[in-house]
Amino acid sequence: MRRGQSYPHLVDHGRRKFVRVVTDSTACLPHTAESGYGPVVVPLTVTTAHRSFIDGSEIAAHEAIQHLKDGEPLTTSQPSPEAFSVAYHYGPDISEIVAVLLSSDLSGTFASAIAAGRRINIPVRAVDSRTTAMGLGFAALAAGKCAVAGQSAEHVADRAREVAAGARVRFLVDSLMHLKRGGRISAGTAAIGSALGVRPILEMKDGRIELAQRVRTRNAALDRLVALSVADAGTMLEPQLAVHHFGSADRLDKLVSKLEAALGQKPVVSELSAVLGSHVGPGALAVVVAELGNHQCLKVNARV
């Protein structure tokens, strides 16, 4: 295993062939993600003016925040095909790989995963989630459950696409400067959302980050983010919520409390990864609402 790469323990499948689920570090999976079906996580890279760091293991969110607050711009890059090759080969008895990855419009990670698949003799299905954060994370976890249940790679990949397509991901940011500098939003969107006194709410839409709404104050923006998320959850059979933060601990508890009071459900809470945080900037909050209902993954007979 290469230094700095995160490949968590998976369940013991004995001699049975099984599907391995792989994702990337922008999924922002919480540390409490169940190890029994947790996907293998391939980290992206964060680069300062002086060196590069592996997301999660060599640079944490609070360290990325400090770089940004010190005025030091950060850039990010996708994992190499070699990094994916290591993840694909990790562990015996793998029949196929399903790689569930952040939107190809935001990163070359999807292309690296496909390139790595051409180098090994195990079939690889790469799923472009068209999203990120726990929109991606919920999709990867749902796929992992189906894989552990013994479902086919086609079923596992379809489940990932289903959950990702139904996920709603919104970010509340203090500034669009970091997204503009990283090329993740257009100059026109940045100009519209950067009006004096405006707090922009962004959303993932068709694989890209777009401006959803502009709100005048932080408190009003927080309330609007909650209202949008509650409306999303109201359209779902079994909504699952996640809240992300990046240097915004002062507002995190308030956001979680408001969502819990409105929906009677405690959200999953995790920090944005250093990679995602580098693009949205300090002070960001995000809410993800995903539909996990209307699907039952039954155990199937062991495959040889």
C-alpha positions in Angstrom: 0.0 0.0 0.0 1.3 3.4 -0.9 1.9 5.9 1.8 -0.9 8.2 2.5 -3.6 6.3 0.6 -6.7 5.3 2.6 -8.0 1.7 2.0 -10.2 0.8 4.9 -11.0 -2.7 6.1 -13.7 -4.6 4.3 -15.7 -7.6 5.5 -14.2 -11.1 5.3 -15.8 -12.7 2.3 -13.8 -15.9 2.6 -13.3 -17.5 -0.8 -16.4 -16.0 -2.4 -15.9 -13.6 -5.4 -17.3 -10.2 -4.7 -17.6 -6.7 -6.2 -15.3 -4.0 -4.8 -16.6 -0.5 -4.5 -14.1 2.4 -4.9 -14.7 6.1 -4.4 -12.6 9.2 -3.9 -11.9 11.5 -1.0 -14.3 14.2 -2.1 -17.1 11.9 -0.9 -16.3 13.3 2.6 -17.3 10.0 4.2 -17.7 10.4 8.0 -15.4 8.4 10.2 -18.4 6.5 11.4 -19.1 5.0 7.9 -19.7 1.3 8.5 -16.5 -0.6 7.7 -18.5 -3.6 6.6 -19.5 -2.0 3.4 -17.5 1.1 3.3 -15.9 1.7 -0.1 -12.2 1.9 -0.7 -11.2 5.6 -0.8 -8.7 7.0 -3.2 -7.5 10.4 -2.2 -7.0 13.5 -4.4 -4.0 15.9 -3.9 -3.8 19.4 -2.5 -0.8 21.5 -3.6 0.6 24.6 -2.0 3.3 26.9 -3.4 5.9 24.5 -1.8 4.7 20.9 -1.9 1.8 18.5 -2.5 -0.2 16.7 0.1 -2.4 13.6 0.0 -6.0 14.6 0.9 -6.9 13.4 4.4 -3.7 11.7 5.4 -1.1 14.4 4.8 -3.3 17.5 5.0 -6.4 17.8 7.2 -9.2 20.3 6.7 -8.0 22.6 9.5 -4.6 22.8 7.9 -6.1 23.7 4.5 -8.1 26.4 6.2 -5.0 27.9 7.8 -3.2 28.0 4.4 -6.2 29.8 2.9 -6.5 32.3 5.8 -2.8 33.0 5.4 -3.5 34.1 1.9 -1.7 31.0 0.3 -3.7 29.7 -2.6 -4.3 26.0 -2.9 -4.6 23.9 -6.0 -5.9 20.4 -6.3 -5.4 17.4 -8.7 -6.9 14.1 -9.3 -5.4 10.8 -8.2 -3.1 9.2 -10.7 -4.1 6.0 -12.6 -1.4 4.2 -10.5 -3.3 5.2 -7.3 -6.5 3.7 -8.6 -4.6 0.6 -9.8 -3.5 0.0 -6.2 -7.0 0.3 -4.9 -8.3 -2.1 -7.6 -5.8 -4.7 -6.6 -6.2 -4.4 -2.9 -7.4 -7.7 -1.4 -8.1 -11.2 -2.9 -11.2 -12.7 -4.5 -12.5 -9.6 -6.4 -14.7 -10.4 -9.4 -15.3 -6.8 -10.6 -14.7 -3.2 -9.6 -17.3 -0.4 -9.4 -15.7 3.0 -9.0 -18.2 5.7 -7.9 -16.6 9.1 -8.5 -17.1 12.8 -8.3 -18.5 14.7 -11.4 -16.2 14.5 -14.4 -17.0 18.2 -15.0 -15.2 19.1 -11.8 -12.1 16.8 -12.0 -10.1 14.4 -14.0 -10.6 11.7 -11.3 -13.1 9.8 -13.5 -10.7 9.7 -16.4 -7.9 8.4 -14.1 -10.1 5.6 -12.8 -11.0 4.6 -16.4 -7.3 4.7 -17.4 -6.4 2.5 -14.4 -9.1 0.0 -15.4 -7.4 -0.6 -18.8 -4.2 -1.8 -17.0 -5.7 -4.6 -15.0 -7.4 -7.9 -15.8 -10.4 -7.3 -13.6 -13.5 -5.6 -15.2 -14.0 -2.0 -14.0 -17.2 -0.1 -14.2 -16.7 3.6 -13.6 -19.7 5.6 -12.5 -19.7 9.4 -13.0 -21.9 10.5 -10.1 -22.3 14.0 -11.5 -22.1 15.2 -7.9 -19.7 15.4 -4.9 -19.6 15.5 -1.1 -22.1 13.1 0.5 -24.1 13.2 -2.6 -21.3 11.0 -3.9 -20.8 9.5 -0.4 -24.3 8.2 0.0 -24.1 6.7 -3.5 -20.9 4.9 -2.8 -22.2 3.6 0.6 -25.4 2.4 -1.0 -23.4 0.6 -3.7 -21.2 -0.9 -1.0 -24.3 -2.4 0.7 -25.4 -4.0 -2.5 -21.9 -5.4 -3.2 -21.8 -7.0 0.3 -25.2 -8.5 -0.3 -23.7 -10.3 -3.3 -25.3 -8.4 -6.1 -23.8 -8.1 -9.6 -21.5 -5.3 -10.6 -24.3 -4.0 -12.9 -26.7 -3.9 -10.0 -24.1 -2.2 -7.8 -23.3 0.4 -10.4 -27.0 1.1 -11.1 -27.7 1.6 -7.4 -24.9 4.1 -7.2 -26.3 6.1 -10.2 -29.8 6.0 -8.7 -28.8 7.4 -5.4 -26.4 10.0 -6.9 -29.0 11.2 -9.4 -31.6 11.8 -6.6 -29.2 13.6 -4.2 -29.5 17.3 -3.7 -26.2 19.0 -2.7 -26.1 22.7 -1.7 -23.3 24.9 -0.4 -23.5 28.1 1.6 -20.2 30.0 1.1 -18.8 33.3 2.4 -17.1 34.1 -0.9 -17.0 32.9 -4.5 -13.4 33.9 -4.8 -11.9 30.4 -4.3 -14.4 28.7 -6.8 -13.7 31.4 -9.4 -9.9 31.1 -9.0 -10.1 27.3 -9.3 -12.3 27.5 -12.4 -15.2 25.7 -10.9 -17.7 28.4 -11.6 -17.9 30.8 -14.6 -16.9 34.4 -14.4 -20.5 35.4 -15.0 -21.8 33.3 -12.1 -19.0 34.7 -9.9 -20.0 38.3 -10.8 -23.7 37.7 -10.1 -23.1 36.0 -6.8 -20.5 38.4 -5.5 -22.6 41.5 -5.1 -22.0 43.5 -2.0 -23.7 42.0 1.1 -24.9 38.9 -0.7 -24.5 35.3 0.7 -24.5 32.9 -2.2 -26.2 29.5 -2.0 -24.7 27.1 -4.6 -25.9 23.7 -5.8 -24.7 20.8 -7.8 -26.7 20.7 -11.0 -26.0 18.5 -14.0 -22.5 17.8 -12.7 -21.5 21.4 -12.2 -21.6 24.0 -9.4 -24.2 26.6 -10.1 -25.6 29.6 -8.2 -28.9 28.7 -6.7 -29.9 31.7 -4.7 -28.6 34.9 -3.2 -29.5 35.9 0.3 -28.6 39.1 2.1 -27.5 37.9 5.6 -25.8 34.9 7.1 -28.8 34.1 9.3 -31.2 34.4 6.4 -28.9 32.2 4.2 -28.8 29.5 6.9 -32.6 29.6 7.2 -33.0 29.4 3.4 -30.6 26.5 3.2 -32.7 24.6 5.8 -35.9 25.4 4.0 -34.6 24.2 0.7 -33.4 21.0 2.3 -36.6 20.4 4.1 -38.5 20.8 0.8 -36.2 18.3 -0.8 -36.7 15.8 2.0 -40.5 16.2 1.7 -40.4 14.7 -1.8 -38.5 11.6 -0.8 -39.7 8.2 0.7 -36.6 7.7 2.9 -34.5 10.9 2.9 -31.0 10.8 4.4 -29.3 14.0 5.4 -25.6 15.0 5.7 -24.1 18.3 6.8 -20.6 19.4 6.0 -18.5 22.2 7.4 -15.2 23.9 6.6 -14.1 26.3 9.3 -17.7 27.1 10.3 -18.1 25.4 13.6 -19.9 28.4 15.0 -22.8 27.9 12.6 -22.7 24.1 12.4 -24.6 23.3 15.5 -27.3 25.8 14.6 -27.7 24.2 11.2 -27.8 20.7 12.6 -30.4 21.7 15.2 -32.6 23.4 12.7 -32.6 20.4 10.4 -33.2 17.9 13.2 -36.1 20.0 14.5 -37.7 20.3 11.1 -37.3 16.7 10.0 -37.0 14.7 13.2 -33.7 13.2 11.9 -30.2 13.8 13.0 -28.0 14.4 9.9 -24.7 12.7 9.3 -22.0 15.3 10.1 -18.5 15.4 8.5 -15.9 18.0 7.5 -15.5 18.9 3.9 -12.3 17.3 2.6 -9.3 19.5 2.2 -9.7 19.3 -1.6 -13.4 20.4 -1.6 -12.7 23.0 1.1 -9.9 24.5 -1.0 -12.5 25.4 -3.6 -15.4 26.6 -1.5 -13.2 28.4 1.1 -13.3 28.9 4.9 -16.8 29.4 6.4 -18.6 27.0 4.0 -21.5 24.8 5.0 -23.2 22.2 2.9 -26.4 20.1 3.2 -26.9 16.9 1.3 -30.3 15.2 1.0 -30.4 11.8 -0.6 -33.2 9.4 -1.4 -32.4 5.9 0.0 -35.9 4.5 -0.1 -37.7 2.2 -2.5 -34.8 -0.2 -2.7 -34.1 -3.5 -0.9 -30.8 -5.3 -1.5 -31.4 -8.9 -0.5 -28.6 -11.3 0.1 -28.0 -13.6 -2.8 -26.2 -16.9 -3.0 -22.4 -16.9 -2.9 -20.8 -16.7 -6.3 -17.6 -18.6 -7.1 
